[in-house]
Amino acid sequence: MSAVALDLTEVSFSYAKRQVLKDVTFTLSPGEFCVLLGINGAGKTTLFSLITRLFVCRGGEISIYGHNLRQQTLKALGQLGVVFQQPTLDLDLSLLQNLRYHCALQGLNAHDLEKSMQTALEAIGLGDRANDKVRQLSGGQRRRVELVRALLHQPRLLLADEPTVGLDIHSRQAILQQVRERCNQDGIGVLWATHLVDEVEPDDRLVILHDGKVMAQGSAAQIMEESGTESVKQAFNRLTKGEEA
C-alpha cells in the first residue's frame, strides 16, 4: 500500500474554452486532515468530481493509495468515502434503510453490518432515531448520517465537499469533531473542502485554491508565517489579493 493517500500531479480541467483547474499538484498522507480552502468558483467541486471519476481527468495524473485513477479505476475508487456538496440521502427512507442501501451499492452484506450501523448512529447521538425517516432530521443531523454512511465501508480516504454549508455553528463544530476523531483514530486521510476559514486549525494541512490554481500549501501555521500574517483569513486574503474567504 502506498504511503501517499492522494497524489495529484499537474491536474488541469476545462469546460469548453474556460479553464477551471490549472496544474493542481499536491499530496495527502494517511492520517492527515487536509483543508482545501477556496471561495465559491475556485475549482474545489470540479477537483472532487475528477477524483471521484464523475469527470474524466485528461490533464495530469491522480492516484489514490498508489492506484492510478485512469488505469486502476475500481481499485482507486474502492479506497474512497465521499460526502458530496449536495445532500444525497433519500428523505423518505429511514436512517438504517439509507445505510443498508449504501451497503448494497458497495457490495457489502447489510445484515452482517447491522450492529455496526446501529453503533455508528449511537456514536453521533442518533441511535434512537435509526428507524425515523431522514426528512424528520435537522440539516446537521442529516450531514452526520452522511458521514456515517461515507465511512461505513471503511475507506482509507474521505472526501468532504463543503459538508457544513448552511449549518449552525454547533452543528459545524460537531461534524468537524466527528471527522477529526476518525482521522486520528483510524488513520484515514481527509480532504475537507470549504470556504470557511474558521474550520482551519493551525496544525491542519492547508491547500489554498484560487482561480483554479494552488496558491499555497503546507501547515496552516507555516502558511501564516511565510505570508507574514497572524490568521488564516489574513493569509488567504494576502495570497488571493484581497478575496474574502
N, C-alpha and C positions, 0 to 999 in steps of 0.2 A: 504494500500500500504506500502510495506517495506521501511524503511528509508535507506536501502542499495540498490544502483542501480545494482551493480555487486558484487557477492560474490564467490570467487574461494577458494576451500579448498582442499589442497593436490592433485592438478591435475597433473597427470602423463600420458605420452603417449610414445609409442614406434612404430617405423617402423621395422617390423620383430624383429631382435635382438638388434637394435640400439635405445636406449632410448633418446628421444629428449626433453622431459619435465620431471622434477623431483620434485614432491611435491610442485608445484607452489601454493602459498597461498597469496592472498591479497584481499582487498575490495575497492570499489569505491563508493562514495556517490553522490546523486543527486547534480547537480550544480558544480561538481568537474571536473577540467581538469587534467587528469592523463596521463603522458607521460610514455610509455613503451619503454625504451631505451635499444638497444642492437645491436651488429653488425649482419651482414648477417649470418644466420645459428644459431642464438641464440635460436630460437624457437618461435619468435613472430607470424609468419604467421600460424604455427601449432596451437598455442594457439587460434588465431582468428578462425581457422577452427573448433575448438572444441566448442567455444562459439556460433558460428553460426550454429552448428549442421551439417556442411559439413563432419566432422569426428565425430564418436561416442565416447564420453568420458566414458571410462570404469574404469579409475583410478581416484578417487576423486569426488568432487561434484561441480557443477556450478549452481548458482541461479541468476536470473535476476528479481529485484524488488520482491523478495520473492518467485518467481516461480521456482521450481526445473526444470532444463532443461531436465532431463531424464523423470520425471514424469508428468510435465505440459508443454510439448514442445511448443504447439501453444501459450499458454499464455505468456511464456517466450520470444519466438521469436517475438511476437507481440509488444514487447517493444523496439525492435531494429531497428536502421538505420545503414547501413553499406556502407562504401567505401572500396572496395577491392584493393589490391595492383595492380592488373592488371585492366586496364580500361575496362568498361563494357557497355559503351554507344554504340548504333547502329549508326555507322558513316553515314549511308545512310538515316537515319530519321532526321527530324528537331528536334530542341531543345524541342519544345512543344510536338511533337509526342513521343519522348523518355519519357517525363514526364507523358503523358497520358497512355502510356503502363505500366509504373510503377503503376499508379492508378489502372489499370485493375488487375495487379498482387496482389495488396493489397486489392482488393475488394471495392475500392472507386469509386465514381461517378466523372469521369473526368470533366463532364460538370459543376458540382457544384463547382469544384476547379479551373476552367479556370482562373478566376480573380486572385486567389491566386498564380497560376503558373506564370502568367504574372508579378505580383507584385514581386515575388521572383526573377525572371530573371532581372527585372529592378534594384533590390537591389544589384545585382552583376555586373551591368553595361552592361547587355546583353539583355535588353528589346527590343531593335531594331533588335536583331538577332534571335528572337523567332522562325521565320519560315525558318531560314537558316539550311542547313544540318550540322550535327556535324563535319564532316570532314573539313569544312571551318573554324573551330575554331583553335586557338593555343592550345598547351598542357595545359597551365594554365587555359584557359577558359573552356576547357573540364572538368578539375578537379572541377572547381567551379560549373559547371552544375551538376556533380555527387553529390556534396554536397547538392545542392538544392533538387535533387531527393531523396537522403537519408533522408532528413528532411521533405519531403512533407507530409508524413502520421503522422507527429508529434510524433516521437518516444521519449521515455524517456531516452534512452541510445544510443549514437553514437559510433560506432567502425570505426576507420580510420587506415588502414594498409599501412604505407609508402605512404601517399597520395601526397607528394610533390617531390618524387624522379624524377630527370631529369628535374625539372623546374628551371627557373632562380630565383634569389634572390627576385625580386619584386613580382613574382607570388607566391612564397612560403610565403612571408610576408602577401600578400593579403588573401590567403587562411586561414592562421593561424588566422588572424584578424577576418575573417568571422566566423570561428568556435568558437573562444573565445567569440565573441559577443553573439552568440546564447546560449552558455553555461551560460553566465552571465545573459542574459535577460530572458531565458526560463527555466533555472534551470535544463537542461539536463546534465546527466553525460557523459563525453567524455573519451574514451580510445584511445589515439593517439600513434600509434606505429611508431618509427623512429630510424634511426641510426645517425641522425644529431643532434649533441649536441647543436647547436645554436638555435634549436627550443624549448629549455627548458628555462623557466623563473624561477627566484628564488622562487616564490610563488606556482609554479606548484607542484602537487603531482607527485612524480617520483618513478618509479619501474625500477630498473636495472636488466635486464635479461641477463644471460651469461651461455652458455653451458647448457641451459635448466633449470637453477636454478635462483631463486631470490637472488641476492647478496646484495641488499639494497632496502629499501622503506621508504618513508616519504616525507616531502617537500624537494625540491632541496636544499634550504638553509640549512636545517637540515643535509642532507647527506654530504654536503660540510664541515659543521662544524665537524661532527662526524669523517669524514675521514681526517681532518686536511688539507684540500685543499682550494684553492681560486677560483676554477672554476668547472663547471660540467665536463668538459673534464678531468681535473686532477683527480677529484673524480672517474670518470669512469675508467680511466687507473689504478688508485691505486687498486680499488676493483676487477678489472679483470686482475690484474697483467700484465699491460702494453699493453693490446689490444687497438688498436685505434678505437674510435667510428666514 
